[in-house]
């Protein structure tokens, strides 16, 4: 029979929104500081006499200033040429420039007198004795206690802020119920309180899952907590060929063509995948098929364990069951029930 069309996969549900972060509680009021005690009297230390200052050497004489050279005389002004006649422009002759006067030589630089020798430094005076330490002032009064946490009434407790601003800490609470915190601050939650809509993406890995069956690269995790082999979705080479030659053989959860060689009872998979397709052919129409806890649906009726010819006795394949031969075949597709074609 032709392979039925595969149903459309439903859309993935939207990811839940991230919960808002709670506001940070305000800091408690700083307690008042007590007054500072009076400072003890300062001890009187004697200062040693200062040594005499050394005599300063005499200052050397200042060198004489050199004389300034005389300024040369200005050259004689040249004569102005005569004015040309009217009409053509007269060419005025420029008189020759007088010779530049000579600059007198610069006087010699006076010598700087030598610096006097540094006077000898007097010896360091003796340091006076250290005065005694004054008495310690009286202790100031303790400041008023600031607002903060009260003491807990037992071990392993935690403080919760109030529900109204400024969200000050309330009374200490003890952890109870399905969550607990140990002395190292590690939070533990009962497995019964962990649901899929409360787990962040990536928080659960395959290695953390506990399920029955074989967990490897060829299986997938079903909703009922079992590892199962994915069923094939097409015909031809995607079908497994199974030959049944003994009674009470249980079929695997694979798309397959089953050939039953005699009048035997065959059990279908106990946990079939949705859309699992099994083609059954038998040389004996009295072969029984056990749905293994499920039901068959054919001709608008539900069947339990049935012989192959019973599926068509009310119509669809009655002509096959009434033939003189024994060979008969059916197609089974699972979707909550085994639908028979």
C-alpha positions as CSV (number, residue, x, y, z in Angstrom):
1,X,0.0,0.0,0.0
2,X,1.1,3.6,-0.5
3,X,2.8,5.4,2.4
4,X,0.6,7.9,4.1
5,X,1.7,11.6,4.2
6,X,3.6,12.7,7.3
7,X,1.7,15.2,9.5
8,X,2.9,18.8,9.8
9,X,5.1,19.5,12.8
10,X,3.4,21.9,15.2
11,X,5.1,25.3,15.9
12,X,7.4,25.6,18.8
13,X,5.9,27.4,21.8
14,X,7.4,30.8,22.6
15,X,10.1,31.1,25.3
16,X,8.8,32.5,28.6
17,X,9.8,36.1,29.5
18,X,12.7,36.7,31.9
19,X,11.4,37.6,35.3
20,X,12.2,41.2,36.5
21,X,15.0,41.6,39.0
22,X,13.8,42.8,42.4
23,X,14.9,46.3,43.6
24,X,17.9,46.5,45.9
25,X,17.0,47.4,49.5
26,X,18.2,50.7,51.0
27,X,21.2,50.8,53.3
28,X,20.6,51.0,57.0
29,X,21.1,54.4,58.8
30,X,24.7,54.9,60.1
31,X,24.9,54.9,63.9
32,X,26.1,58.1,65.7
33,X,29.7,58.2,66.7
34,X,30.5,58.8,70.3
35,X,32.4,61.9,71.4
36,X,36.2,61.8,71.2
37,X,38.0,61.7,74.6
38,X,40.1,64.7,75.6
39,X,43.7,64.6,74.5
40,X,46.4,64.2,77.3
41,X,48.8,67.0,78.0
42,X,51.9,67.2,75.7
43,X,55.2,66.4,77.3
44,X,57.8,69.2,77.5
45,X,61.0,68.3,75.7
46,X,64.2,70.3,76.1
47,X,65.8,71.6,72.9
48,X,69.6,71.6,72.6
49,X,71.5,74.8,71.9
50,X,72.1,75.6,68.2
51,X,75.8,75.6,67.1
52,X,77.4,78.9,66.0
53,X,77.1,79.9,62.3
54,X,80.5,79.9,60.4
55,X,82.0,83.3,59.2
56,X,81.1,84.3,55.7
57,X,84.1,84.9,53.4
58,X,84.6,88.4,51.8
59,X,83.0,89.2,48.5
60,X,85.4,89.7,45.5
61,X,85.6,93.1,43.8
62,X,83.4,93.8,40.7
63,X,85.2,94.1,37.4
64,X,85.3,97.4,35.5
65,X,82.8,98.1,32.7
66,X,84.5,98.5,29.3
67,X,84.1,101.9,27.5
68,X,81.5,102.2,24.7
69,X,83.0,102.9,21.1
70,X,82.2,106.3,19.4
71,X,79.4,106.4,16.7
72,X,80.6,107.1,13.1
73,X,79.4,110.4,11.4
74,X,76.5,110.2,8.8
75,X,77.5,110.4,5.1
76,X,76.7,113.6,3.1
77,X,73.3,113.9,1.4
78,X,73.5,113.6,-2.5
79,X,72.3,116.5,-4.7
80,X,68.8,116.3,-6.3
81,X,68.7,116.2,-10.1
82,X,67.0,119.0,-12.2
83,X,63.3,118.8,-13.1
84,X,62.6,117.7,-16.7
85,X,60.6,119.9,-19.2
86,X,56.8,119.5,-19.5
87,X,55.7,116.6,-21.8
88,X,58.2,113.8,-21.6
89,X,58.9,112.7,-18.2
90,X,62.2,114.0,-17.0
91,X,64.6,111.5,-15.8
92,X,65.9,112.6,-12.4
93,X,69.4,111.7,-11.6
94,X,69.8,110.2,-8.1
95,X,72.7,111.5,-6.2
96,X,75.3,109.0,-5.0
97,X,74.8,107.6,-1.5
98,X,77.3,108.9,1.0
99,X,79.8,106.3,2.4
100,X,78.7,104.4,5.6
101,X,80.4,105.7,8.7
102,X,82.7,103.2,10.6
103,X,81.5,101.7,13.8
104,X,83.9,102.2,16.7
105,X,85.5,99.1,18.3
106,X,83.8,97.5,21.3
107,X,85.5,98.1,24.6
108,X,87.1,95.1,26.4
109,X,85.0,93.1,28.9
110,X,85.9,93.8,32.5
111,X,87.2,90.9,34.7
112,X,84.9,89.3,37.4
113,X,86.5,89.2,40.8
114,X,87.1,85.7,42.5
115,X,84.4,84.3,44.8
116,X,85.3,84.2,48.5
117,X,85.8,80.9,50.3
118,X,82.8,79.2,52.1
119,X,82.8,79.6,55.8
120,X,83.2,76.5,58.0
121,X,79.8,75.0,59.3
122,X,79.5,75.0,63.0
123,X,79.0,71.7,64.9
124,X,75.5,70.1,65.4
125,X,74.0,71.0,68.7
126,X,73.0,68.2,71.2
127,X,69.4,66.9,71.0
128,X,67.4,67.6,74.1
129,X,65.8,64.8,76.1
130,X,62.3,63.5,75.1
131,X,59.5,64.7,77.3
132,X,57.3,62.1,79.1
133,X,54.0,61.0,77.4
134,X,50.9,62.6,78.8
135,X,48.1,60.6,80.4
136,X,45.5,59.0,78.1
137,X,42.2,60.8,77.9
138,X,39.0,59.2,79.2
139,X,37.1,56.8,76.8
140,X,34.2,58.6,75.0
141,X,30.6,57.3,75.3
142,X,29.5,54.7,72.8
143,X,27.5,56.0,69.9
144,X,23.8,55.1,69.4
145,X,23.2,51.7,67.7
146,X,22.4,52.1,64.0
147,X,19.6,50.3,62.2
148,X,20.6,46.8,60.9
149,X,19.9,43.1,61.3
150,X,18.7,41.6,64.5
151,X,20.1,38.3,65.8
152,X,18.5,35.1,64.4
153,X,16.7,32.8,66.8
154,X,18.3,29.6,65.4
155,X,21.0,28.3,63.1
156,X,20.7,28.1,59.3
157,X,18.2,31.1,59.1
158,X,17.9,33.8,56.5
159,X,16.5,37.3,56.4
160,X,13.8,38.5,53.9
161,X,13.1,42.1,53.1
162,X,9.8,43.7,53.9
163,X,7.2,44.0,51.0
164,X,7.1,47.8,51.3
165,X,9.8,50.4,50.8
166,X,12.5,50.9,52.1
167,X,12.4,47.1,52.1
168,X,14.2,46.7,55.5
169,X,15.0,43.2,56.7
170,X,12.2,41.4,58.5
171,X,12.4,38.7,61.1
172,X,14.8,35.7,60.5
173,X,13.2,32.8,58.7
174,X,14.1,29.2,58.7
175,X,14.2,27.3,55.3
176,X,11.5,24.6,55.1
177,X,9.5,22.7,52.5
178,X,11.2,21.5,49.3
179,X,14.2,23.8,49.3
180,X,17.1,23.9,51.8
181,X,20.5,25.8,52.2
182,X,23.5,24.1,53.8
183,X,26.2,25.8,55.9
184,X,28.2,26.5,52.7
185,X,25.2,28.4,51.1
186,X,24.3,25.6,48.6
187,X,20.6,25.6,47.7
188,X,18.9,22.3,47.1
189,X,15.4,21.9,45.6
190,X,13.3,18.7,45.6
191,X,13.0,17.1,42.1
192,X,9.2,17.2,42.4
193,X,9.3,21.0,42.3
194,X,11.5,21.3,39.2
195,X,9.3,21.8,36.1
196,X,10.3,22.5,32.5
197,X,8.8,26.0,32.6
198,X,11.1,26.9,35.6
199,X,14.4,25.8,34.1
200,X,16.6,28.2,32.1
201,X,17.8,27.3,28.6
202,X,21.0,25.2,28.8
203,X,20.5,24.4,32.5
204,X,19.7,20.7,31.8
205,X,22.0,18.6,29.6
206,X,21.5,15.1,28.3
207,X,24.1,13.8,30.8
208,X,21.8,15.0,33.7
209,X,18.7,13.2,32.4
210,X,17.6,9.9,33.9
211,X,15.6,7.7,31.7
212,X,15.1,4.0,30.8
213,X,16.5,2.4,27.6
214,X,19.7,2.8,25.7
215,X,21.1,6.4,25.5
216,X,23.4,6.8,22.4
217,X,23.7,8.7,19.1
218,X,20.9,6.5,17.5
219,X,18.1,7.1,20.1
220,X,16.0,10.0,21.3
221,X,14.3,10.8,24.6
222,X,10.5,10.3,24.5
223,X,8.0,12.2,26.6
224,X,7.4,9.2,28.8
225,X,11.0,9.1,29.9
226,X,12.3,6.4,27.7
227,X,15.1,6.3,25.1
228,X,13.8,5.1,21.7
229,X,15.0,4.6,18.2
230,X,13.6,7.2,15.7
231,X,11.3,5.7,13.1
232,X,12.0,6.1,9.4
233,X,9.7,8.4,7.4
234,X,9.8,7.0,3.9
235,X,9.5,3.8,1.8
236,X,12.1,1.8,-0.1
237,X,15.4,1.4,1.6
238,X,14.1,3.1,4.9
239,X,12.1,0.0,5.8
240,X,13.4,-2.8,8.0
241,X,12.7,-6.3,6.7
242,X,11.5,-8.6,9.5
243,X,10.7,-12.3,9.0
244,X,8.6,-14.0,11.7
245,X,8.9,-17.8,11.9
246,X,7.9,-18.3,15.6
247,X,5.0,-17.6,17.9
248,X,4.7,-14.5,20.2
249,X,7.4,-12.5,18.4
250,X,7.4,-8.8,19.5
251,X,8.2,-6.3,16.8
252,X,10.7,-3.4,17.2
253,X,9.8,0.3,17.1
254,X,10.9,0.7,13.4
255,X,9.1,1.3,10.1
256,X,9.2,-2.2,8.7
257,X,7.9,-4.8,6.3
258,X,6.9,-8.0,8.3
259,X,6.6,-11.3,6.6
260,X,4.9,-14.0,8.8
261,X,5.5,-17.5,7.5
262,X,2.7,-19.2,9.3
263,X,-0.2,-19.1,11.7
264,X,1.6,-17.3,14.5
265,X,0.7,-14.5,17.0
266,X,2.8,-11.3,16.5
267,X,3.0,-8.5,19.1
268,X,3.3,-4.9,18.0
269,X,5.7,-2.5,19.9
270,X,4.5,-1.6,23.4
271,X,5.6,2.1,23.0
272,X,5.2,2.9,19.3
273,X,6.2,6.3,17.9
274,X,3.5,8.5,16.4
275,X,3.5,7.8,12.6
276,X,5.1,4.4,13.0
277,X,4.2,2.4,9.9
278,X,4.3,-1.4,9.7
279,X,3.4,-3.5,6.6
280,X,2.3,-7.0,7.5
281,X,2.0,-9.9,5.1
282,X,1.2,-13.4,6.1
283,X,0.9,-16.8,4.3
284,X,-2.0,-17.6,6.7
285,X,-5.0,-15.2,7.1
286,X,-5.6,-16.7,10.6
287,X,-2.4,-15.0,11.8
288,X,-3.2,-13.0,15.0
289,X,-1.8,-9.5,15.7
290,X,-1.6,-8.4,19.3
291,X,-1.7,-4.5,19.7
292,X,0.2,-4.9,23.0
293,X,-2.1,-2.8,25.1
294,X,-3.3,-0.5,22.3
295,X,-6.4,-0.8,20.0
296,X,-6.8,-1.3,16.3
297,X,-9.1,1.0,14.4
298,X,-10.7,-0.3,11.2
299,X,-14.1,0.0,9.5
300,X,-15.2,2.6,12.2
301,X,-14.7,0.0,14.9
302,X,-12.0,-0.7,17.6
303,X,-10.4,-4.1,17.8
304,X,-8.2,-5.8,20.4
305,X,-6.1,-8.8,19.5
306,X,-7.4,-9.9,16.1
307,X,-6.8,-12.2,13.2
308,X,-5.7,-10.5,10.0
309,X,-8.9,-11.4,8.1
310,X,-11.1,-9.8,10.8
311,X,-10.0,-6.3,9.9
312,X,-11.8,-6.7,6.6
313,X,-14.8,-8.9,7.4
314,X,-17.1,-5.9,7.4
315,X,-16.0,-4.5,4.0
316,X,-12.6,-3.2,3.1
317,X,-10.7,-6.5,2.5
318,X,-13.6,-8.9,2.9
319,X,-12.9,-10.1,-0.6
320,X,-9.5,-11.2,0.5
321,X,-10.8,-13.1,3.5
322,X,-13.3,-14.9,1.3
323,X,-10.8,-16.1,-1.3
324,X,-9.7,-19.7,-1.3
325,X,-6.1,-18.6,-0.7
326,X,-4.6,-17.9,2.8
327,X,-2.3,-15.0,1.9
328,X,-3.3,-11.6,3.3
329,X,-1.6,-8.2,4.0
330,X,-2.5,-5.1,6.0
331,X,-0.9,-1.7,6.6
332,X,-0.7,-0.4,10.2
333,X,0.0,3.3,11.1
334,X,0.1,4.4,14.8
335,X,-1.5,7.6,16.1
336,X,-2.8,6.8,19.5
337,X,-4.4,3.7,17.9
338,X,-3.3,1.4,15.2
339,X,-5.1,2.5,12.1
340,X,-5.6,-0.4,9.7
341,X,-5.6,-0.1,5.8
